[in-house]
Amino acid sequence: MTQHLSTTRRTLLRGLGASALVGGLATCPTTAVAAPAGKGHPKDGVHVPGTTAAQRAWARRTLRTMTRDQKIGQVFNQYLYGSDANTVSEADAAENLKLYGVRTPAEVVAKYKLGGAIYFAWTNSVKDPEQIATLSNGLQRAALEASDVPLTISIDQENGVVTRMGAPATTLPGAMALGATRSPHEARIVARVNGQELHAVGVTMNHAPDADVNVNPANPVIGVRSVGSDPELVSQMVAAQVKGLQGNKGVSATAKHFPGHGDTATDSHVGLPEITHSREEWERIDLPPFKAAIAAGVDSIMSAHLVMPALDDSGDPATLSHKIITGVLREELGFQGLVVTDGLQMEGVRQKYGDGEVTVRALLAGIDMLLMTPDMPAAWQAVHDAVDSGRLPMARLDEAVLRNLQTKAKRGIVADPFVDVQRVMDVVGTRQHQRVAAGATADSITLLRNEGGTLPLAGAATVALAGWSSKTETHDALTTALSGHGATVTALQTGASPTPEQVDAAVAAAKQADVSIVTTYNVTKGSRQAVLVEALRAVGKPVVVVALRNPYDIAHLPQVDAYLASYAWSPVAMRAVADVLAGKTSPTGKLPVTIPTADDPAKTLYPFGAGLAL
């Protein structure tokens, strides 16, 4: 720790009253303004699994000293603009002023006495590990001054396609890539690396793993964020990730999106999906991973903004459904941990009610943490008014606050809310962690087609590389890796919708090459990517497709000579792909979903578990 942090910590502990520590946890300050006594306090029955008696006692004492404003603030987790808690750019200040009426993240925490903050690159919260750690420390100081309770600092670090903290942090494989490895042990080790790196920068909760079972290939929002289409495999890998994330020096895991987002054709960011599974189908398909997460001791579960009539026929999304959150999740499944909403700025939860009303209904449903309300003044006032009128019983609010407090105590945030900025890089992006990432990624690469021994490529092959690339990163990494194996590569980025001119340029390059490699990104019926592939096939030379995201692309490209699924487009994934293309390694990944034919979803093109070796 720096001297400044040590001094701050000593000041905090001196303000904790006569008994400085109970069971290793700081007690609440005796000088805080107490909430009204009498009715409204929950019984001592709130018991977050895994907490000690001392931790629960600390939470109860702290609750008794909290003002109503502090309690309300404790259930909100908001995004804040700026890379530093106290010093921000004018652009970031303008965003904070628009949303919250104050300039800096620290001022937002102080004004609303927030219980949590969430990091995104687009809020300038996530730049490099040391910056993130410094921001975390600054926000924790602001929270301790506002309510004497540290923040839950969260992030969506699912890995793969949902990665908030990028390099130099370790680039880890996502859920479906882990599913392709078929190794719960590997999934647990990857999640442990993830948790340790997040912990090092001051993040205390990860909104992962995704526990959805992706049985709909056309799912526009989940796809590779899911382990796969088999409930048993998803359950095994979710449980392993929960244990890894929450292990030694880890963070709270969040299983999402309850009651299950794997069979939808609507993105809940822009609309309200409806899941038409019967109760029996839900219990067989969607439920097992959540039961596995609960059994593994998951700290939190995230609700989904979707309608599931088999569980609640009111038409309200699960996030606002007392039948689903309290009736099913709490009472039927016995989950006593923290329940957090998906982002309240998403259209799936905003269509029926205003932003203020949504927060009240979520709390009444049984939610404990309100994530990312887009109108904090309205939401804050709505909760205040609901408490004042008695519509939202104080006992329900106190229950939610207790779960937040107990979870923070359980994760050690109360005992030590700060991180050592000077030692962040001793943990983040280490060689050992990079080896874990490379090994798991290599084990995920799945070969589904290899006609006529197209692969491995000849060592001195000339390659025409076309297709989608993340900026230039994907093609640059694949080009470099193939060049290292002796190939000569001409790369052309043609994107997800190649123009006729781009197709012509790719064809011209293919005529001068031994083989064409096309990187695809979620090919659908009528896609211009399929036009590109067919034009290259017409050249008469081998065409290899590498699916960079969902593995379903081959349904629309059935005649290619070779087909690999990488489940990601990161440099580490491209190096693993190049090793397979060149024959340096033999692919061991097994398809974690069933791929139907393009014309008939009831017919199987490639079954669950498919995968070739070289």
C-alpha positions as CSV (number, residue, x, y, z in Angstrom):
1,M,0.0,0.0,0.0
2,T,1.1,3.6,-0.5
3,Q,1.4,5.8,2.6
4,H,-1.7,7.7,1.5
5,L,-3.9,4.5,1.4
6,S,-2.5,3.3,4.7
7,T,-3.3,6.6,6.4
8,T,-6.8,6.6,4.9
9,R,-7.3,3.0,6.2
10,R,-6.2,4.0,9.7
11,T,-8.6,6.9,9.7
12,L,-11.4,4.6,8.7
13,L,-10.7,2.1,11.4
14,R,-10.4,4.8,14.1
15,G,-13.9,5.9,13.1
16,L,-15.4,2.5,13.6
17,G,-16.4,3.0,17.3
18,A,-15.2,1.3,20.4
19,S,-15.0,-2.2,18.9
20,A,-12.8,-1.8,15.9
21,L,-13.0,-5.3,14.4
22,V,-15.4,-8.2,14.9
23,G,-14.4,-11.4,13.2
24,G,-12.0,-9.5,11.0
25,L,-14.7,-7.1,9.9
26,A,-15.0,-3.4,10.8
27,T,-18.1,-2.5,12.8
28,C,-20.3,0.5,11.9
29,P,-19.6,4.0,13.2
30,T,-21.5,4.9,16.3
31,T,-21.9,8.5,15.1
32,A,-24.2,7.7,12.2
33,V,-27.8,8.9,12.2
34,A,-30.1,6.0,13.2
35,A,-33.1,5.0,11.1
36,P,-36.5,5.1,13.0
37,A,-36.9,2.2,15.4
38,G,-39.9,-0.1,15.6
39,K,-41.7,-1.8,12.7
40,G,-40.1,-2.2,9.4
41,H,-36.8,-3.9,10.3
42,P,-36.5,-7.4,8.9
43,K,-36.0,-10.4,11.2
44,D,-32.5,-11.7,11.6
45,G,-33.4,-14.3,9.0
46,V,-31.6,-12.7,6.1
47,H,-28.6,-15.0,5.7
48,V,-26.5,-14.8,2.6
49,P,-24.9,-18.2,2.2
50,G,-21.2,-18.4,3.1
51,T,-21.3,-15.5,5.6
52,T,-20.1,-15.9,9.2
53,A,-22.1,-15.0,12.3
54,A,-19.8,-12.0,12.8
55,Q,-20.3,-10.8,9.3
56,R,-24.1,-11.0,9.7
57,A,-23.9,-9.2,13.0
58,W,-21.9,-6.4,11.4
59,A,-24.5,-6.1,8.7
60,R,-27.3,-5.8,11.2
61,R,-25.5,-3.2,13.3
62,T,-24.7,-1.2,10.2
63,L,-28.3,-1.3,9.0
64,R,-29.5,0.1,12.3
65,T,-27.3,3.1,12.0
66,M,-28.1,3.9,8.4
67,T,-30.4,6.8,7.4
68,R,-33.2,6.2,5.0
69,D,-31.2,8.0,2.3
70,Q,-28.2,5.7,2.9
71,K,-30.4,2.6,2.7
72,I,-31.9,3.7,-0.6
73,G,-28.5,4.5,-2.1
74,Q,-27.3,1.1,-1.0
75,V,-29.5,-0.7,-3.5
76,F,-28.4,1.3,-6.6
77,N,-25.4,0.4,-8.8
78,Q,-24.6,3.1,-11.4
79,Y,-22.2,3.9,-14.2
80,L,-20.2,7.0,-13.6
81,Y,-18.2,8.9,-16.3
82,G,-14.5,9.5,-15.8
83,S,-11.2,7.7,-15.4
84,D,-10.6,9.2,-12.0
85,A,-12.9,9.7,-9.0
86,N,-12.2,13.4,-8.5
87,T,-10.6,14.8,-11.7
88,V,-12.5,14.4,-14.9
89,S,-12.5,15.8,-18.4
90,E,-15.1,18.4,-19.4
91,A,-16.8,15.8,-21.6
92,D,-17.1,13.4,-18.7
93,A,-18.2,16.1,-16.3
94,A,-21.0,17.1,-18.8
95,E,-22.3,13.5,-18.8
96,N,-22.3,13.3,-15.0
97,L,-24.0,16.7,-14.8
98,K,-26.7,15.6,-17.2
99,L,-27.4,12.3,-15.4
100,Y,-26.7,13.2,-11.7
101,G,-26.3,17.0,-11.4
102,V,-22.7,16.9,-10.2
103,R,-19.4,16.7,-12.1
104,T,-17.3,13.9,-10.7
105,P,-17.8,10.2,-9.9
106,A,-16.9,10.9,-6.3
107,E,-19.6,13.6,-6.1
108,V,-22.2,11.2,-7.6
109,V,-21.3,8.6,-4.9
110,A,-21.6,11.2,-2.2
111,K,-24.9,12.8,-3.5
112,Y,-26.8,9.5,-3.8
113,K,-24.8,7.5,-1.2
114,L,-24.5,4.7,-3.8
115,G,-24.0,1.1,-2.9
116,G,-22.3,0.2,-6.2
117,A,-20.6,1.4,-9.3
118,I,-20.1,-0.4,-12.6
119,Y,-17.3,0.0,-15.1
120,F,-17.4,0.4,-18.9
121,A,-14.9,1.6,-21.5
122,W,-17.6,4.0,-22.9
123,T,-17.8,5.7,-19.5
124,N,-14.0,6.0,-19.5
125,S,-13.8,3.9,-16.4
126,V,-11.6,1.2,-18.0
127,K,-8.3,2.2,-19.6
128,D,-5.4,0.4,-18.0
129,P,-5.1,-1.7,-14.8
130,E,-3.4,0.9,-12.7
131,Q,-5.9,3.5,-13.7
132,I,-8.8,1.2,-12.8
133,A,-7.2,0.4,-9.4
134,T,-6.8,4.2,-8.7
135,L,-10.4,4.9,-9.7
136,S,-11.6,2.0,-7.4
137,N,-9.7,3.4,-4.4
138,G,-11.0,6.9,-5.0
139,L,-14.6,5.7,-5.3
140,Q,-14.2,3.6,-2.1
141,R,-13.0,6.7,-0.2
142,A,-16.1,8.6,-1.4
143,A,-18.4,5.8,-0.4
144,L,-16.9,5.5,3.1
145,E,-17.3,9.2,3.6
146,A,-20.9,9.1,2.4
147,S,-22.3,6.1,4.2
148,D,-19.4,4.3,6.0
149,V,-20.0,1.3,3.8
150,P,-17.7,0.4,0.9
151,L,-18.9,0.0,-2.7
152,T,-19.7,-3.0,-4.7
153,I,-17.7,-2.3,-7.8
154,S,-18.9,-4.5,-10.7
155,I,-18.1,-5.2,-14.3
156,D,-19.3,-7.4,-17.2
157,Q,-16.1,-9.4,-17.7
158,E,-17.6,-12.5,-19.3
159,N,-14.6,-12.7,-21.6
160,G,-14.7,-13.5,-25.3
161,V,-17.2,-11.2,-27.0
162,V,-18.0,-9.4,-23.7
163,T,-14.7,-8.1,-22.4
164,R,-14.6,-4.8,-20.6
165,M,-11.0,-4.8,-19.3
166,G,-8.7,-5.5,-22.2
167,A,-5.0,-5.8,-22.7
168,P,-2.7,-5.7,-20.8
169,A,-5.1,-7.8,-18.8
170,T,-5.2,-11.4,-19.9
171,T,-7.4,-12.1,-22.9
172,L,-9.4,-15.2,-21.7
173,P,-11.7,-17.4,-23.7
174,G,-15.5,-16.8,-23.4
175,A,-18.2,-19.2,-22.4
176,M,-18.8,-21.1,-25.6
177,A,-15.1,-21.6,-26.1
178,L,-14.9,-23.1,-22.7
179,G,-17.8,-25.3,-23.6
180,A,-15.9,-26.5,-26.6
181,T,-13.0,-27.6,-24.3
182,R,-15.3,-29.9,-22.4
183,S,-13.1,-29.3,-19.3
184,P,-14.7,-28.0,-16.1
185,H,-11.2,-27.9,-14.6
186,E,-10.0,-25.6,-17.4
187,A,-13.1,-23.4,-17.0
188,R,-12.4,-23.1,-13.3
189,I,-8.8,-22.2,-13.8
190,V,-9.7,-19.6,-16.4
191,A,-12.4,-18.1,-14.1
192,R,-9.9,-18.0,-11.2
193,V,-7.5,-16.0,-13.4
194,N,-10.4,-13.7,-14.3
195,G,-11.3,-13.2,-10.6
196,Q,-7.8,-12.6,-9.4
197,E,-7.2,-9.9,-12.1
198,L,-10.5,-8.2,-11.3
199,H,-9.8,-8.3,-7.6
200,A,-6.4,-6.7,-8.1
201,V,-7.9,-3.6,-9.7
202,G,-10.6,-3.2,-7.1
203,V,-13.5,-4.8,-8.8
204,T,-15.6,-6.8,-6.3
205,M,-18.3,-8.4,-8.5
206,N,-18.3,-9.8,-12.0
207,H,-21.6,-10.1,-13.8
208,A,-20.7,-13.5,-15.1
209,P,-21.0,-16.4,-15.8
210,D,-23.7,-16.6,-18.4
211,A,-26.0,-19.5,-17.3
212,D,-28.3,-19.4,-20.4
213,V,-28.7,-22.5,-22.5
214,N,-28.4,-21.3,-26.1
215,V,-30.9,-23.6,-27.9
216,N,-31.8,-21.0,-30.5
217,P,-29.2,-20.5,-33.2
218,A,-30.8,-17.2,-34.1
219,N,-30.5,-15.8,-30.6
220,P,-29.4,-12.2,-31.2
221,V,-28.1,-11.4,-27.8
222,I,-26.6,-14.6,-26.2
223,G,-24.9,-16.9,-28.7
224,V,-21.3,-17.5,-27.8
225,R,-21.9,-15.8,-24.4
226,S,-23.5,-19.2,-23.5
227,V,-21.5,-22.3,-22.8
228,G,-23.7,-24.2,-25.3
229,S,-27.0,-25.9,-26.0
230,D,-26.8,-28.8,-23.6
231,P,-28.1,-28.1,-20.1
232,E,-25.8,-30.6,-18.5
233,L,-22.7,-29.2,-20.1
234,V,-23.8,-25.6,-19.3
235,S,-24.4,-26.6,-15.7
236,Q,-21.0,-28.2,-15.2
237,M,-19.2,-25.2,-16.7
238,V,-21.2,-22.6,-14.9
239,A,-20.6,-24.2,-11.6
240,A,-16.9,-24.4,-12.4
241,Q,-16.7,-20.7,-13.3
242,V,-18.6,-19.7,-10.1
243,K,-16.1,-21.6,-8.0
244,G,-13.2,-20.1,-10.0
245,L,-14.3,-16.6,-9.8
246,Q,-15.1,-16.7,-6.1
247,G,-12.0,-18.6,-5.1
248,N,-8.8,-17.3,-3.5
249,K,-8.6,-13.5,-4.0
250,G,-11.6,-13.6,-6.3
251,V,-14.8,-11.7,-6.7
252,S,-18.5,-12.3,-6.4
253,A,-19.9,-14.2,-9.4
254,T,-23.3,-13.5,-11.0
255,A,-25.2,-16.2,-12.8
256,K,-27.4,-14.6,-15.5
257,H,-30.0,-14.2,-17.0
258,F,-32.7,-15.7,-14.8
259,P,-35.0,-17.5,-15.6
260,G,-33.1,-18.1,-18.9
261,H,-32.4,-16.1,-22.1
262,G,-31.2,-18.9,-24.3
263,D,-34.3,-19.3,-26.6
264,T,-35.2,-15.8,-27.8
265,A,-35.2,-14.1,-31.1
266,T,-35.5,-10.6,-29.5
267,D,-32.6,-8.7,-28.0
268,S,-33.8,-7.4,-24.6
269,H,-31.6,-4.3,-25.1
270,V,-34.1,-3.1,-27.7
271,G,-37.3,-5.0,-27.1
272,L,-39.1,-7.3,-24.7
273,P,-38.5,-11.0,-25.5
274,E,-41.0,-13.7,-24.7
275,I,-39.9,-17.2,-23.9
276,T,-42.6,-19.7,-24.8
277,H,-41.1,-22.7,-23.0
278,S,-43.6,-24.7,-20.9
279,R,-42.9,-25.2,-17.2
280,E,-41.6,-28.7,-18.0
281,E,-39.3,-27.4,-20.8
282,W,-38.1,-24.6,-18.5
283,E,-37.2,-27.1,-15.8
284,R,-35.5,-29.4,-18.3
285,I,-33.6,-26.8,-20.4
286,D,-33.2,-23.4,-18.6
287,L,-33.3,-24.2,-14.9
288,P,-30.4,-26.7,-14.4
289,P,-27.5,-24.2,-14.8
290,F,-29.1,-21.8,-12.2
291,K,-29.5,-24.7,-9.8
292,A,-25.9,-25.7,-10.4
293,A,-24.8,-22.1,-9.7
294,I,-26.8,-22.0,-6.5
295,A,-25.3,-25.3,-5.4
296,A,-21.8,-23.9,-6.2
297,G,-22.4,-21.0,-3.8
298,V,-22.9,-18.2,-6.3
299,D,-23.1,-14.8,-4.6
300,S,-25.6,-13.2,-7.0
301,I,-28.1,-14.0,-9.7
302,M,-29.1,-11.5,-12.4
303,S,-32.7,-11.2,-13.6
304,A,-33.7,-11.1,-17.3
305,H,-35.9,-8.5,-18.9
306,L,-38.1,-11.1,-20.6
307,V,-41.6,-12.5,-20.3
308,M,-42.1,-16.2,-19.5
309,P,-45.8,-16.9,-19.3
310,A,-45.2,-20.4,-17.9
311,L,-43.8,-18.8,-14.8
312,D,-45.9,-15.5,-14.8
313,D,-48.7,-14.8,-17.2
314,S,-49.0,-11.1,-16.2
315,G,-46.9,-9.8,-19.1
316,D,-44.4,-8.2,-16.8
317,P,-40.7,-9.0,-17.4
318,A,-39.1,-11.3,-14.9
319,T,-37.2,-8.4,-13.3
320,L,-40.5,-7.0,-12.1
321,S,-42.2,-10.3,-11.4
322,H,-42.8,-11.2,-7.7
323,K,-43.9,-14.7,-8.9
324,I,-40.5,-15.3,-10.6
325,I,-38.0,-13.5,-8.3
326,T,-39.6,-14.2,-5.0
327,G,-41.9,-17.1,-5.8
328,V,-39.6,-19.2,-8.0
329,L,-36.0,-18.0,-7.3
330,R,-36.3,-17.4,-3.5
331,E,-39.0,-19.8,-2.4
332,E,-38.9,-22.7,-4.8
333,L,-35.1,-22.7,-5.4
334,G,-34.1,-21.4,-2.0
335,F,-31.7,-18.8,-3.3
336,Q,-30.8,-16.5,-0.4
337,G,-28.0,-14.5,-2.1
338,L,-28.1,-11.2,-3.9
339,V,-30.5,-10.7,-6.8
340,V,-29.5,-8.0,-9.2
341,T,-31.3,-6.6,-12.2
342,D,-30.0,-6.6,-15.7
343,G,-29.4,-3.0,-16.9
344,L,-32.4,-0.9,-16.2
345,Q,-31.6,1.3,-19.3
346,M,-32.6,-1.7,-21.5
347,E,-35.8,-1.4,-23.5
348,G,-37.0,-4.8,-22.3
349,V,-37.8,-3.4,-18.9
350,R,-38.8,0.1,-19.8
351,Q,-41.7,-0.6,-22.2
352,K,-44.6,-0.8,-19.7
353,Y,-43.5,1.6,-16.9
354,G,-41.5,4.7,-16.3
355,D,-37.9,4.6,-15.0
356,G,-39.0,5.6,-11.5
357,E,-41.8,3.0,-11.3
358,V,-39.5,0.3,-12.6
359,T,-37.2,0.6,-9.6
360,V,-40.1,0.3,-7.1
361,R,-41.6,-2.7,-8.9
362,A,-38.2,-4.4,-9.0
363,L,-37.7,-4.0,-5.3
364,L,-41.2,-5.2,-4.6
365,A,-40.5,-8.3,-6.8
366,G,-37.6,-9.2,-4.6
367,I,-34.6,-7.5,-6.3
368,D,-31.7,-6.4,-4.0
369,M,-29.6,-4.4,-6.5
370,L,-30.8,-2.0,-9.1
371,L,-28.3,-1.8,-11.9
372,M,-27.9,1.2,-14.2
373,T,-31.1,3.1,-13.9
374,P,-31.1,5.7,-16.7
375,D,-32.9,8.4,-14.6
376,M,-31.4,8.4,-11.2
377,P,-33.4,11.5,-9.9
378,A,-36.7,9.9,-10.9
379,A,-35.7,6.5,-9.6
380,W,-34.4,7.9,-6.3
381,Q,-37.6,9.9,-5.8
382,A,-39.8,7.0,-6.7
383,V,-38.2,4.8,-4.1
384,H,-38.5,7.6,-1.5
385,D,-42.2,8.1,-2.2
386,A,-42.9,4.4,-2.1
387,V,-41.3,4.1,1.3
388,D,-43.1,7.2,2.6
389,S,-46.5,5.9,1.4
390,G,-45.9,2.4,2.8
391,R,-46.2,0.9,-0.7
392,L,-42.6,-0.3,-0.4
393,P,-42.4,-1.7,3.2
394,M,-39.2,-0.7,5.1
395,A,-38.8,-4.4,5.8
396,R,-38.4,-5.1,2.1
397,L,-35.9,-2.3,1.7
398,D,-34.0,-3.4,4.8
399,E,-33.9,-7.0,3.5
400,A,-32.3,-5.8,0.2
401,V,-29.8,-3.6,2.1
402,L,-28.8,-6.5,4.4
403,R,-28.1,-8.8,1.5
404,N,-25.9,-6.1,0.0
405,L,-24.1,-5.5,3.3
406,Q,-23.6,-9.3,4.0
407,T,-22.3,-9.9,0.5
408,K,-19.7,-7.1,0.9
409,A,-18.6,-8.5,4.2
410,K,-18.4,-12.0,2.8
411,R,-16.1,-10.8,0.0
412,G,-13.8,-8.9,2.4
413,I,-14.5,-5.5,1.1
414,V,-15.5,-4.2,4.5
415,A,-12.3,-5.3,6.1
416,D,-10.1,-4.0,3.2
417,P,-11.8,-1.8,0.7
418,F,-8.6,-0.6,-1.0
419,V,-6.1,-2.2,-3.4
420,D,-2.4,-1.6,-3.8
421,V,-2.0,0.3,-7.1
422,Q,1.8,-0.4,-7.1
423,R,1.3,-4.1,-7.2
424,V,-1.5,-4.4,-9.7
425,M,0.8,-5.6,-12.5
426,D,2.1,-8.3,-10.3
427,V,-1.2,-10.0,-10.8
428,V,-2.7,-8.7,-14.1
429,G,-1.5,-10.1,-17.4
430,T,1.2,-12.2,-15.9
431,R,3.0,-14.9,-18.0
432,Q,1.4,-17.6,-16.0
433,H,-2.1,-16.1,-16.7
434,Q,-1.2,-15.7,-20.4
435,R,-0.3,-19.4,-20.6
436,V,-3.6,-20.4,-19.0
437,A,-5.4,-18.3,-21.6
438,A,-3.4,-19.7,-24.5
439,G,-3.9,-23.3,-23.4
440,A,-7.6,-23.0,-22.9
441,T,-8.1,-21.1,-26.2
442,A,-6.1,-23.7,-28.1
443,D,-8.2,-26.5,-26.6
444,S,-11.4,-24.8,-27.8
445,I,-10.7,-24.6,-31.6
446,T,-13.2,-26.8,-33.3
447,L,-12.7,-28.3,-36.8
448,L,-16.0,-29.3,-38.4
449,R,-15.1,-29.8,-42.0
450,N,-11.9,-30.8,-43.8
451,E,-12.6,-32.0,-47.3
452,G,-9.9,-33.8,-49.2
453,G,-7.3,-33.1,-46.5
454,T,-7.4,-29.3,-47.1
455,L,-5.7,-28.8,-43.7
456,P,-3.0,-28.6,-42.7
457,L,-1.8,-26.1,-45.2
458,A,1.5,-26.5,-46.9
459,G,4.3,-24.7,-45.0
460,A,5.1,-22.3,-47.8
461,A,1.5,-21.7,-48.9
462,T,0.4,-18.4,-50.4
463,V,-2.8,-17.3,-48.7
464,A,-5.5,-14.8,-49.6
465,L,-7.1,-13.7,-46.4
466,A,-10.5,-11.9,-46.5
467,G,-13.5,-11.3,-44.3
468,W,-14.5,-9.6,-41.1
469,S,-11.8,-8.3,-38.8
470,S,-12.0,-6.3,-35.5
471,K,-10.4,-3.1,-36.8
472,T,-7.1,-4.6,-38.2
473,E,-6.4,-6.6,-35.0
474,T,-7.8,-9.9,-36.1
475,H,-6.3,-10.1,-39.6
476,D,-3.0,-8.7,-38.3
477,A,-2.7,-11.4,-35.7
478,L,-3.7,-14.2,-38.1
479,T,-1.3,-12.8,-40.8
480,T,1.6,-12.6,-38.3
481,A,0.9,-16.1,-37.0
482,L,0.6,-17.7,-40.4
483,S,3.7,-15.9,-41.6
484,G,5.5,-17.4,-38.6
485,H,4.6,-20.8,-40.0
486,G,6.1,-20.0,-43.4
487,A,3.0,-18.8,-45.3
488,T,2.8,-15.7,-47.5
489,V,-0.4,-13.8,-46.7
490,T,-2.3,-11.1,-48.5
491,A,-5.0,-9.7,-46.3
492,L,-8.1,-7.8,-47.3
493,Q,-10.7,-6.7,-44.8
494,T,-14.2,-7.1,-46.4
495,G,-16.3,-6.7,-43.3
496,A,-19.6,-8.3,-42.5
497,S,-21.3,-7.0,-45.7
498,P,-18.7,-7.1,-48.5
499,T,-19.3,-4.7,-51.4
500,P,-19.1,-6.0,-55.0
501,E,-15.8,-4.2,-55.3
502,Q,-14.4,-5.9,-52.2
503,V,-15.6,-9.3,-53.5
504,D,-13.8,-8.6,-56.8
505,A,-10.6,-7.7,-55.0
506,A,-10.7,-10.8,-52.9
507,V,-11.3,-13.0,-56.0
508,A,-8.3,-11.3,-57.7
509,A,-6.1,-12.1,-54.7
510,A,-7.4,-15.7,-54.5
511,K,-6.4,-16.3,-58.1
512,Q,-2.8,-15.6,-57.2
513,A,-2.9,-17.7,-54.0
514,D,-2.9,-21.4,-53.1
515,V,-5.8,-21.1,-50.7
516,S,-8.3,-18.6,-49.5
517,I,-9.1,-18.1,-45.8
518,V,-12.3,-16.2,-45.0
519,T,-13.1,-15.0,-41.5
520,T,-16.9,-14.8,-40.9
521,Y,-19.0,-13.0,-38.4
522,N,-22.6,-14.3,-37.8
523,V,-23.5,-15.3,-41.3
524,T,-27.3,-15.3,-41.9
525,K,-29.6,-16.1,-44.9
526,G,-28.9,-13.7,-47.7
527,S,-25.7,-12.5,-46.1
528,R,-23.1,-10.8,-48.4
529,Q,-20.5,-12.9,-46.6
530,A,-22.0,-16.0,-48.3
531,V,-21.7,-14.2,-51.6
532,L,-18.0,-13.6,-50.9
533,V,-17.4,-17.3,-50.0
534,E,-19.2,-18.5,-53.2
535,A,-17.2,-16.1,-55.4
536,L,-14.0,-17.5,-53.9
537,R,-15.1,-21.1,-54.3
538,A,-15.7,-20.3,-58.0
539,V,-12.0,-19.6,-58.4
540,G,-11.5,-23.3,-58.1
541,K,-9.0,-23.3,-55.2
542,P,-9.6,-24.4,-51.6
543,V,-11.6,-22.1,-49.3
544,V,-11.2,-22.3,-45.6
545,V,-13.7,-20.5,-43.3
546,V,-12.9,-19.4,-39.8
547,A,-16.1,-18.5,-37.8
548,L,-15.1,-15.8,-35.4
549,R,-18.2,-15.6,-33.3
550,N,-21.2,-18.0,-33.5
551,P,-20.3,-21.4,-34.9
552,Y,-23.6,-21.6,-36.9
553,D,-22.2,-19.8,-40.0
554,I,-21.5,-23.2,-41.7
555,A,-25.2,-23.7,-42.2
556,H,-25.1,-21.0,-44.8
557,L,-21.7,-22.1,-46.2
558,P,-22.1,-25.9,-46.4
559,Q,-19.7,-26.5,-49.4
560,V,-16.5,-24.9,-48.1
561,D,-13.5,-27.1,-48.1
562,A,-12.6,-26.6,-44.4
563,Y,-14.4,-24.9,-41.5
564,L,-13.1,-23.9,-38.1
565,A,-14.9,-22.3,-35.2
566,S,-12.8,-20.1,-33.0
567,Y,-15.7,-18.5,-30.9
568,A,-13.6,-15.3,-30.7
569,W,-11.4,-12.9,-32.8
570,S,-8.8,-12.0,-30.3
571,P,-5.1,-12.3,-31.1
572,V,-4.7,-15.3,-28.8
573,A,-7.6,-17.0,-30.6
574,M,-6.0,-16.2,-34.0
575,R,-2.7,-17.6,-32.9
576,A,-4.5,-20.8,-31.9
577,V,-6.3,-20.9,-35.3
578,A,-3.0,-20.4,-37.2
579,D,-1.4,-23.3,-35.3
580,V,-4.3,-25.6,-36.5
581,L,-4.2,-24.3,-40.0
582,A,-0.5,-24.9,-40.2
583,G,-0.7,-28.4,-38.6
584,K,1.4,-27.4,-35.6
585,T,-1.5,-28.6,-33.3
586,S,-4.4,-30.9,-33.9
587,P,-7.8,-29.3,-32.9
588,T,-9.5,-30.9,-29.9
589,G,-12.5,-28.7,-29.5
590,K,-16.0,-30.4,-29.6
591,L,-19.0,-28.5,-30.8
592,P,-21.0,-27.3,-27.7
593,V,-24.2,-26.7,-29.7
594,T,-26.2,-28.4,-32.3
595,I,-26.1,-26.7,-35.7
596,P,-29.3,-27.1,-37.8
597,T,-29.6,-26.9,-41.5
598,A,-30.4,-23.5,-42.9
599,D,-33.6,-24.6,-44.6
600,D,-35.1,-26.7,-41.7
601,P,-34.2,-26.0,-38.1
602,A,-35.5,-29.4,-37.1
603,K,-32.8,-31.1,-39.2
604,T,-29.3,-31.4,-37.8
605,L,-26.3,-30.4,-40.0
606,Y,-23.7,-30.9,-37.3
607,P,-24.6,-32.6,-34.0
608,F,-23.6,-31.5,-30.5
609,G,-20.1,-32.9,-29.8
610,A,-18.9,-32.9,-33.5
611,G,-15.2,-32.1,-34.0
612,L,-12.4,-33.4,-36.2
613,A,-8.8,-33.9,-35.6
614,L,-5.8,-33.6,-38.0
